[in-house]
Amino acid sequence: MNLAEKLMEYLDGKGYQSDNISKDYTVAGITFDIVIKHFYPKKEIENPYKLSELYLSKDRREKLDNEEIIEKIRSLNKTRSIVPNINIYEVELIGEKLKITPIYPIIENIGTFIEHVISPMDSNSPMISFFRGHSSADYKLLPSIYRPVKNGGKTIFWQITETGYVFIPYKEYIYREDRFFKEAIRRCPQEFNNHTSTFDQLVKMQHYEVPTRLLDITTNPLVALYFASQNDDIDGEIYQFEINEAAIKYFDSDAVSVVANIARRPYYFEIPVEFANDKKKFNKTEDIAYLLHEIKVEKPHFMDVIDPADLERVFCVWPKLNNPRIIRQQGAFFLFGIDKVKTKPAKFKFNIRRFIIPSAIKKSIRQDLKKLGIDEANIFPELDKVAEELQEQ
């Protein structure tokens, strides 16, 4: 596998849309190995997209000057009236492993973080920025239900067939999602007394680290920086997502109910794509009929009409502010649909930017964040976390 193929595989694992990726693409007279283009919905811009990430192989990079690369990209932005919104990386394939080094921008401290992340944000834009921080730059943009099981896949579960029980090993939690959901409520019913919708129940489970199809995000970039600055042994990362305010759903949205209730269906649930263009037939198929039944438990008056496209979306959702942690972290969620079959997650279609937090600066960033009131005791307001913080003082 060559560098471009390895990089494409890596980016696919990070959740990028493949149709937004171009190989050997020339920008401002510089040919990059990979360019990720994220579209921007302002009609008045002549070229309606932001070039968000540019990847340059080490061989090509050594023939160019860093400042020349950065200046050309800045000039490109100015001529197109686009807020500077570009990350540039050098990539090198060492054996079977990729080495990715940021050329621009590099987050060195809170000051450069504000310069590259917070300052360019346009308060008059219809777009709202959400953030997510990872302590490891290798972390994938996937909800926990699609992550590998901690025991390496040795656990088994059984499935009823015409010939009897079949025991099947599984490697990702998704194969047990419906059981996780029901068992959490069965074992701790008192925790869900005031959570009547499936989405609210998923939020509650997420709080206690039950694997779900939710991914936590925040509107506060400093909160994301806090999470990215944990673990001093590895580089961290921050993702910035730009989402049109009109596209953000609320906790009681019908579309949110549709996707949330996929959690109740077994792992072999799938979208009957052959009827995707005929909603009447689509909603009469067995899989969809069972899903409709689950939805009507929380919404008895829900019409028997599910839009097939909703099942394959990732929704950004405003939750109820009934959880101290959500309030402190200024949290929201991505709710993942499926990619035709339940064992595959839906793909992102949001604008994405990525920033690397070098491991060497994590400690100083945490110290600066603490001065700004961003520390474990404030982000996790539960008594056990406050106690841990007090013991360290």
N, C-alpha and C positions, 0 to 999 in steps of 0.2 A: 504493500500500500504506500503510495507516494504522499508527499506532504499535503497537497491539496485535498486528496481523498481523506487523509487522516483528519485534517482540519474540518472538512465537511461533516465527518462522522462525529467529531467533538461538538460542533455547533448544533447538530441535530439533537444530540444528547442534552444540550443546554436549553432546548425548547424553541429554537429559532425556526421560522417558517422557511422551507427550502425555496419557495418561489420568490423570496426576498434576497436570495444569495446569488451573486454573480462571480464567475471565475475569470482571472486575468482581465480585470476591468480597469480602464484608465480613468483616473480622476486628476484633474489639474495637471495633465502631462505626466503623471506618475502611474505606472502600471502596477496594481496591487494583485496579489495572488487571489485574495477573496475580498469582496465588498458586500456588506450587509446593508440593504436599503430599507428604511422604514418610511412609509408614506405619511404625508402630513396634509390634512384636509382643508387647507386654506386655498380657495380658488384664485386669490389675487397673486399667489406665487407662481411665477412662470414655470418653474420646474418643481412640481408639487411633491417633493420628498426631501427628507433629511438623510444625508449619508451618515449613518450612525457609527459603523465600525469598519475600519480598514485593516486588513491583515497583510503584512509584507514579509516575504521569506527573508531569512538572514542573508542569502546570497544577493538578493536585490537590494536589501537594506544597506549592505556594506558599500554599494556603489553610489549611495546618496548621502546627503548631509541632513542631519536631524532638523536643524533650523530651517533648511530649505523646504523640507517636507511640510513642516508645520506652517510656515509662512504661505506656501501655495494653497494649503487647505483653508487657512484663515481668509485669504484673498478671495477664494471661491465663495465662501460664505457671504462675504461683504457684497459681492457683485450680485448675489441672488437674494439679498435681503433676508437671509435665514440666520436665526440666532445660532452662534457656534455650538455645535452639538455633535462633535465627532471624536471618536476614540481611535487611536492608531496603535497597532501592536506589531512587534517583530515576532515571527514564528520560526521555530527550528525543530526538525524531526531528529531526535536522538534515539536511535534504535527504534523502538515501537512507541516511544513516549514523546508527546509534544511539549516543547518549552515555549511559553508565551510570555513575552516581556513588553510591558506598556512603553510606548514612545511618547505618547501624548493623549490625554493628560495623565500625570502621575499625582496621586493624592499623597502629599508629604506631611500635612498637618490639617487642623481644622480650617485654617485660613485658605489653603488651596482647595479644600473641599467646598467651602462656601463659594470660592471663585468659579469653580467648574461645574458645580451642581446646583447650588441655591441661587446664585446671582442671575444666571441666564433664564430662570423661570419667569414667565410672563403672567403677571397678575390679571391682565385683561384677556387672556386667551381662554377659549372654551374648553381647553384641555386641562385636566387635573393630573398632577404628578403623584404617583404612589411609589413607594420604595420597599426594597427587601434587602437585608444584609445577611451574608453568609460568612462564617468564620473561615471557611475553606473555599478557595476559588474554583475547586473541582466539583463543588456541590451542584446538583442538577435542579432545575426549576420544575420539580415534580411534587405533588402532594404526597403525604406519607403513605397513603394506601397503595401507591404505585412503587414503593421502595422495597428493596430486598429484605426478607425476613432476617432477623438478627442471628438466628441459629444456622444460617447458611442454606436453608431450604430443606432441612432434614425432616421437618414436620410433615405429617401427611393428613389428609382428610378423605372422607369417603363420599362416593357418589352412587346413587341407586341406578342400576341399568336393568335391562330386560333379563339378564342372567344372574343378577344379584348385586352385591356390593363390590365396588371397585375402589381400591385405595390409591390415591394420587398424591405424589409429592408436589409441593408448591414452593416457589422461590420469591414471590412477591405477595404482599398482604392482600392485594386486590382479590385473590381467590377466596378470601375469607370475609370480605367486606360485609356482606349481609349478616353473617353470624356475629361479627364484632358489634354491629349496630344493635342487633336484638339482645345480645348478651349484656351489653353495657346497660341497657334499659332494664332488662330482667333482674340484674344483680343489684342495681342501684336505682330503683324506681323513684325514690324520694328526690333524687337529684334532678329529675325531669318533670316534676309536678307542674312547674310554671313554664315549661317549654313544649308547646303543643304542635309546632310545625317541625317538619323534618330538618329544615335548615337550622332552626334554633337548637335542635337536638345535636346536630353535627357540630355547631359552635361550642356547645357544652362539652362534647367529647374531645374536641380539639384542645380545649383548655386543659384537660387531664391527660393529654398525649395519647388518646386512642387514635389509631391510624384512620384518617378520613380523607375525603376528596377536596378538602379545603387547604389553601395555602395562605398563610398570614402575610399581610402587607400593611404598610403604614403611610400616613400622609406626612409624617415627620421624618425628614432625612437624617436628623441626628439620632433618632431611635435606630434606624437602619445602620448607621455608622457604629453605634454601640455593639450591635450583634456582629458586625463585620470585624470588629476589633478584638474579638475574643480569640484565644489560642495563639500564643506568640510564636508557635513553631511553623506556621504556614501562612501564605498570603491569603487575605480575605477578599471579598468582593461585595459590591453594592449594585443592585439593579434599580434602574429608574424606568417606570412605565408611564407613558402618556396616554390618557384615556379621555375621550370626549365625555363631558359631564352628562350629556343626554343618553349615553350608552351605559351608564352605571345603574345597576338595579338596586332596589330596596329589598329588605328581608321578606316582605310579603308579596313580592312579584310572582305572577303565575309561572313565568319562565324559570325562576329560581326554584319553585316547587317541583317543576318537571325534572330538572337536573338533579336536585337534592335527593329526590326519591329513587334515583338510580341506585343509591346506596342500599336500598332494601332488596334489590333484585339480585339473583344468583350470578356467579361469575360468567355463565354462558349466555347471559342476556346480550342481545345484539340488535342493531337497527335494521329493520327489514328494508334495505336500500332499494330493492326491486320495486317497491311501492312508494318511493320518496316523492314522486310527482303526482301521486293520487292520494290526497289526504284521507279520503273516505275509506279506501282499502287499507291504507297505512294504519289507521286507528282501529281497524277491526282485526289486525293480526294478533296472534296469541301473546307475544312479548309485550306489545304496546297495551293490550287490554289489561294485562296484569299491572303494568305501570300506572295506568289510569286508575285502577282500583286503589293503589297505594296513595295516589294524589288525593283521591276523593275522601280518604280517611281524614285528612286535615282540611280539605276544601270540598264539602259535599256538593256545592253548586258548580264545581268546575265542569266546563263543557267537554264533551268527548272529542276534543280536537287538540292534538299535539303537533306542533310544527317540527318536522323532522330535523330542520337545521338547528333548532335549539339544543337538541341532544348532543350535537358535535361542537358546541361552543364552550369557551371559558368565559364565565361572567365575572365581572367585578361587582361586588355586593357590599352595600352599606348595612352592617348589622345593627341590632338594637344595642343601645349603650347601657346595658344592664349588667355589665361585668367590669369590675374595677381595673382589670388588666387591659381590656380593650380601651377603656377611657384613658388610662395613663399612656398607653402605647399609641393612641390615636389610630386604632386599628380598623382594618377592613379585610375582606377576603377575596381571593380568587376561588371560584367554584368550578371545578373541572367536569365537563361532560366527557364523552367517549369518542374514540375514533373508530366508528362503525361497530366494533366489538368492545365489550366492557373491559377486557384485559388490556386495552390500549387507551391512554388518555388523549383527550382533545388537545389540539395544538394552539399555541398562542397566536393571536392576530393583532397584538398591541405593539405600539412603538416601544422599543427596548433600548436602553443605554446601559453599559456596564463599566464599572470603575474598579480598579484593583487597589486594595489596601495592603501595602507591603508589610510583611511580618515584623520588620525591624522598628516600625513606628507605632505598632498597636498599643504598646504600654503607654506611651506619651499621649496618644489620642484618648485612651480611657481616662487618664488623669485630667486632661482638659475637659472631657465630657462631664466628669464628676463635678468640676467647678461650675458647670452649666446646669447641674441638677439632673443629669442623665447618668444614672447608675442602677445597679441591680435592685436596690430597695425602692426606687421610684418607679422603675419599669415593671417590677413584680411586687405589687403592694401587699401580697399575702404575708401573714405574720412570720412564717418560716424564713422567707427571704429577707425580711427586715431584721430578723434575729441574726442571720448570717452576716449581714452588713454591719450590725452593731458590734459583733465579735471581732471584726477586722479593724475597727477604729482604735 
